[in-house]
Amino acid sequence: MLEPVVSDFCSVSGSHLHSDFAKHCSGSVYIFIMLTRHLETREGVEAEEPGPGARRSSEDTTARVPCEEYWAEQMLGVHKPSRALQEASGRKASAPASNIQLQEMKAPAGQEEPGPSQEAACLPNIPAEKARIQEKRHASGKVEQTLSDGRMIVTFPNGTRKETSADKKTTTIKFYNGDVKKIKPDQRVIYYFSDAQTIYTTYPDGVETVQFPNKQTEKFYPDGSKETVFPDGTVTRLKPGCEETVFPDGTIIRVKRNGDKTIVFSNGQKEIHTAQFKRREFPDGTSRTVYCNGCQETKYSSGRIKVKDQTGRVILDQKQK
């Protein structure tokens, strides 16, 4: 049944390579190849050679294969079905490379491509942002901005920025040199010195505090008194006519303006230093006094009194009767 087709194919091809190729191939493969070429010729798949000056399409130039390569592929058993056979078997022809690239650029299956509304949603809402800020520029370079929440921001030409809360009770000023000043609703004024890293606070009652970077704090009172808290917990109070220091262990030292000093120890003992004497008092009522001339006097809780001169000789030892 295939002999007429084979003869017809040979008459159409008119090439001596077919006979040579038939000698080296098996009968079934050779018949299949000839049938494929014959069907392509009948269906008009193989285009005619363009005339002189005609322009070939990109599909024709890419689809044609040199004769030697074609027969080499046939020898290796590699055969590409023709378009007619693909249509007869119900298979779709392969898409051009340009179509494949376009398909790859599309969104994956199950994922919709963003529409115009979705793309607009991704963009920043610039008009809405501007609508929430009312800005006023002055000829001097000062810029006033009023936010939607009621806050007001004023920027000065030198870089200083002033921000006022919506209730007008809190004001923050950031100076160009890094200093910051805050006015609180309770009328406290807090000033931060950037260079010294020190915080200066004033209160409505006239009290002023200074916080240093080493955690030392100084407090000034309207009556002129001063309180200093050191990092180790020691507290010094300067009062009119007196200075008092409280140490972490509970020891208290009070110094009067005339130089008299009183030391109260945590164990209950007490010392009094004056220009005339130094006295130490014990919790049991005993006291020992050393005078400026070197004499010593000891009073016991029992009432006994003992006195020594400069050399340490006892000159008085009076016992209770």
C-alpha positions as CSV (number, residue, x, y, z in Angstrom):
1,M,0.0,0.0,0.0
2,L,2.9,2.3,0.6
3,E,4.6,1.8,-2.7
4,P,2.5,4.5,-4.6
5,V,3.2,7.0,-1.8
6,V,6.9,6.2,-1.8
7,S,7.1,6.6,-5.6
8,D,5.1,9.8,-5.4
9,F,7.4,11.1,-2.7
10,C,10.5,10.3,-4.7
11,S,9.1,12.1,-7.7
12,V,8.3,15.2,-5.7
13,S,11.7,15.3,-3.8
14,G,13.8,14.6,-6.9
15,S,16.9,14.2,-4.8
16,H,19.4,11.4,-5.1
17,L,20.1,11.6,-1.4
18,H,16.8,9.8,-0.7
19,S,18.0,6.6,-2.4
20,D,21.3,6.7,-0.6
21,F,19.6,7.3,2.7
22,A,17.2,4.4,2.0
23,K,20.1,2.0,1.7
24,H,21.3,2.7,5.2
25,C,18.0,2.9,7.1
26,S,15.5,0.3,8.0
27,G,12.4,-0.1,5.9
28,S,9.9,1.2,8.5
29,V,11.9,4.3,9.4
30,Y,12.5,5.1,5.8
31,I,8.8,4.7,5.0
32,F,7.8,6.9,8.0
33,I,10.1,9.6,6.9
34,M,9.0,9.6,3.3
35,L,5.3,9.7,4.4
36,T,5.9,12.7,6.6
37,R,7.7,14.6,3.9
38,H,5.0,13.7,1.4
39,L,2.2,14.9,3.7
40,E,3.9,18.2,4.4
41,T,4.3,18.8,0.7
42,R,0.6,18.0,0.0
43,E,-0.7,20.1,2.8
44,G,1.4,23.1,1.8
45,V,3.4,23.2,5.0
46,E,6.7,23.7,3.3
47,A,6.7,27.2,1.9
48,E,8.1,28.0,-1.5
49,E,11.5,29.6,-1.8
50,P,11.1,33.4,-1.8
51,G,12.0,35.1,-5.0
52,P,14.9,37.6,-5.4
53,G,14.5,40.6,-3.2
54,A,11.7,39.0,-1.1
55,R,12.0,39.2,2.7
56,R,11.9,36.0,4.7
57,S,10.0,35.9,7.9
58,S,11.7,35.1,11.2
59,E,9.7,31.9,11.4
60,D,10.9,30.6,8.1
61,T,14.6,31.4,8.7
62,T,14.5,29.7,12.1
63,A,12.4,26.7,11.0
64,R,14.6,25.7,8.0
65,V,17.5,23.3,8.7
66,P,20.4,22.6,6.3
67,C,20.0,19.4,4.4
68,E,23.0,17.7,6.0
69,E,21.7,18.4,9.5
70,Y,18.2,17.2,8.6
71,W,19.5,13.8,7.4
72,A,21.8,13.5,10.4
73,E,18.8,14.0,12.7
74,Q,16.9,11.3,10.8
75,M,19.9,8.9,11.1
76,L,19.9,9.4,14.8
77,G,16.2,8.6,15.0
78,V,15.2,12.2,16.0
79,H,12.1,13.2,14.1
80,K,9.9,16.3,14.7
81,P,6.3,15.6,13.7
82,S,5.0,17.9,11.0
83,R,2.1,20.3,11.6
84,A,-0.3,18.2,9.6
85,L,0.4,15.1,11.8
86,Q,0.1,17.2,14.9
87,E,-3.2,18.5,13.9
88,A,-4.4,15.0,12.9
89,S,-3.4,13.6,16.3
90,G,-5.0,16.5,18.2
91,R,-1.7,17.8,19.6
92,K,-1.0,21.6,19.7
93,A,1.9,23.0,17.7
94,S,4.8,24.4,19.7
95,A,4.5,28.1,20.3
96,P,7.3,30.4,19.0
97,A,10.0,31.5,21.4
98,S,8.5,35.0,21.6
99,N,5.2,33.6,22.8
100,I,6.9,31.5,25.4
101,Q,8.7,34.5,26.8
102,L,5.5,36.4,27.0
103,Q,3.9,33.6,28.8
104,E,6.7,33.5,31.4
105,M,6.3,37.2,32.1
106,K,2.6,36.7,33.0
107,A,1.6,36.2,36.6
108,P,1.7,32.6,37.9
109,A,-1.5,30.5,37.9
110,G,-3.9,31.3,40.7
111,Q,-2.5,34.8,41.1
112,E,-4.3,37.7,39.5
113,E,-2.4,40.5,37.9
114,P,-2.8,43.8,39.7
115,G,-5.4,46.0,38.2
116,P,-5.4,49.7,38.0
117,S,-7.1,50.1,41.3
118,Q,-4.6,47.8,43.0
119,E,-1.6,49.6,41.5
120,A,-3.0,53.0,42.7
121,A,-3.4,51.6,46.2
122,C,0.3,50.7,46.3
123,L,1.3,54.3,45.6
124,P,1.7,56.7,48.6
125,N,-1.3,58.9,49.3
126,I,0.5,62.1,48.7
127,P,-2.6,64.4,48.5
128,A,-4.0,62.9,51.7
129,E,-0.7,63.7,53.5
130,K,-0.7,67.2,52.3
131,A,-4.3,67.7,53.3
132,R,-3.5,66.8,56.9
133,I,-0.8,69.5,57.2
134,Q,-1.5,73.3,56.9
135,E,1.7,75.1,56.1
136,K,2.5,78.8,56.2
137,R,5.8,80.2,55.1
138,H,7.0,83.7,56.1
139,A,9.3,86.0,54.2
140,S,11.9,85.7,57.1
141,G,12.2,82.0,56.4
142,K,10.1,80.8,59.4
143,V,7.7,77.9,58.5
144,E,4.5,77.2,60.6
145,Q,2.9,73.8,60.3
146,T,-0.5,72.8,61.8
147,L,-1.1,69.0,62.0
148,S,-4.5,67.3,61.9
149,D,-4.2,66.4,65.6
150,G,-3.9,70.0,66.6
151,R,-0.1,70.2,67.1
152,M,1.8,73.2,65.8
153,I,5.4,73.1,64.6
154,V,7.4,76.2,63.9
155,T,10.7,75.9,62.2
156,F,13.1,78.9,62.2
157,P,15.8,79.7,59.6
158,N,18.6,78.7,61.9
159,G,17.2,75.2,62.4
160,T,15.5,75.7,65.8
161,R,12.2,73.9,65.9
162,K,9.3,74.6,68.3
163,E,6.5,72.2,68.8
164,T,3.3,73.0,70.7
165,S,0.8,70.3,71.8
166,A,-2.9,70.5,70.7
167,D,-3.9,71.7,74.2
168,K,-1.2,74.4,74.3
169,K,0.1,73.1,77.6
170,T,3.3,71.4,76.4
171,T,6.0,73.0,74.4
172,T,9.2,71.5,73.1
173,I,11.9,73.6,71.6
174,K,14.9,71.9,69.9
175,F,17.7,74.4,69.3
176,Y,20.1,74.3,66.4
177,N,23.1,73.5,68.8
178,G,21.3,70.3,70.2
179,D,19.9,71.9,73.4
180,V,16.3,71.0,74.2
181,K,13.8,73.0,76.2
182,K,10.5,71.5,77.4
183,I,7.6,73.3,79.2
184,K,5.3,70.8,81.0
185,P,1.6,71.3,81.8
186,D,2.5,71.7,85.5
187,Q,4.7,74.7,84.5
188,R,8.0,72.8,85.0
189,V,10.7,73.9,82.6
190,I,13.3,71.3,81.6
191,Y,16.4,72.4,79.8
192,Y,18.9,69.9,78.4
193,F,22.4,71.2,77.7
194,S,23.8,69.1,74.8
195,D,27.5,69.9,75.3
196,A,27.6,69.4,79.1
197,Q,24.9,66.6,79.0
198,T,23.3,68.4,81.9
199,I,19.5,68.7,82.7
200,Y,18.3,71.9,84.4
201,T,14.8,71.9,85.7
202,T,12.8,74.8,87.3
203,Y,9.6,74.3,89.3
204,P,6.7,76.8,89.8
205,D,7.5,77.1,93.5
206,G,11.0,78.4,92.7
207,V,13.0,75.1,93.2
208,E,15.7,74.4,90.7
209,T,17.4,71.1,90.1
210,V,20.6,70.2,88.1
211,Q,21.3,66.7,87.0
212,F,24.9,66.0,85.8
213,P,26.0,63.1,83.6
214,N,27.7,61.4,86.5
215,K,24.3,61.0,88.3
216,Q,25.0,63.9,90.7
217,T,22.0,66.0,91.4
218,E,21.9,69.5,92.9
219,K,18.7,71.1,94.2
220,F,18.4,74.9,95.0
221,Y,15.6,76.3,97.2
222,P,14.2,79.8,97.2
223,D,15.5,80.5,100.7
224,G,19.1,80.0,99.5
225,S,19.5,76.4,100.8
226,K,21.1,73.8,98.5
227,E,20.9,70.0,98.5
228,T,23.5,67.9,96.6
229,V,23.0,64.1,96.1
230,F,26.2,62.4,95.0
231,P,26.4,59.1,93.0
232,D,27.4,57.1,96.1
233,G,24.3,58.2,97.9
234,T,25.9,60.9,100.1
235,V,23.6,63.9,100.6
236,T,24.9,67.4,101.5
237,R,22.5,70.1,102.6
238,L,23.6,73.8,102.8
239,K,21.2,75.7,105.0
240,P,21.5,79.3,106.2
241,G,24.2,79.2,108.9
242,C,24.6,75.4,108.7
243,E,25.9,72.6,106.5
244,E,24.7,69.0,106.9
245,T,26.1,65.9,105.3
246,V,24.4,62.5,105.5
247,F,26.5,59.5,104.5
248,P,25.2,56.2,103.2
249,D,26.0,54.4,106.5
250,G,23.8,56.9,108.4
251,T,26.6,59.1,109.8
252,I,25.5,62.8,109.9
253,I,27.9,65.8,110.1
254,R,26.6,69.2,110.9
255,V,28.9,72.2,110.6
256,K,27.8,75.7,111.8
257,R,29.0,78.9,110.3
258,N,31.3,79.6,113.3
259,G,33.1,76.3,112.6
260,D,31.5,74.1,115.3
261,K,31.0,70.6,114.1
262,T,28.7,67.9,115.4
263,I,29.1,64.3,114.2
264,V,26.4,61.7,114.9
265,F,27.5,58.2,114.2
266,S,25.2,55.3,113.3
267,N,26.1,53.4,116.5
268,G,24.6,56.2,118.6
269,Q,27.9,58.0,119.5
270,K,28.2,61.7,119.1
271,E,31.1,64.1,118.7
272,I,31.2,67.8,119.2
273,H,34.1,69.8,117.9
274,T,34.5,73.5,118.9
275,A,37.4,75.9,119.1
276,Q,37.7,75.2,122.9
277,F,37.3,71.4,123.1
278,K,36.4,68.1,121.5
279,R,33.8,66.0,123.2
280,R,32.6,62.4,122.6
281,E,29.4,61.2,124.0
282,F,28.5,57.5,124.3
283,P,25.0,56.0,124.3
284,D,25.3,54.9,128.0
285,G,25.7,58.6,129.1
286,T,29.5,58.6,129.4
287,S,31.3,61.7,127.9
288,R,35.0,62.4,127.4
289,T,36.2,65.9,126.7
290,V,39.6,67.0,125.6
291,Y,40.3,70.8,126.0
292,C,42.5,72.9,123.9
293,N,45.2,73.1,126.7
294,G,45.5,69.3,126.7
295,C,43.5,68.6,129.9
296,Q,41.1,65.6,129.7
297,E,37.8,65.2,131.5
298,T,35.7,62.1,131.7
299,K,32.2,61.9,133.1
300,Y,30.8,58.5,133.7
301,S,27.1,57.6,133.8
302,S,27.5,56.7,137.5
303,G,28.4,60.3,138.3
304,R,32.2,59.8,138.7
305,I,34.4,62.6,137.3
306,K,38.0,62.1,136.4
307,V,40.4,64.9,135.2
308,K,43.9,64.6,133.9
309,D,46.4,67.4,133.1
310,Q,48.5,67.8,130.0
311,T,51.0,65.1,131.0
312,G,48.2,62.6,131.7
313,R,48.5,62.8,135.5
314,V,45.2,62.4,137.3
315,I,44.5,65.6,139.2
316,L,40.9,64.8,140.1
317,D,39.0,61.6,140.7
318,Q,35.7,62.3,142.3
319,K,33.4,59.5,143.0
320,Q,29.7,59.7,143.7
321,K,29.0,59.7,147.4
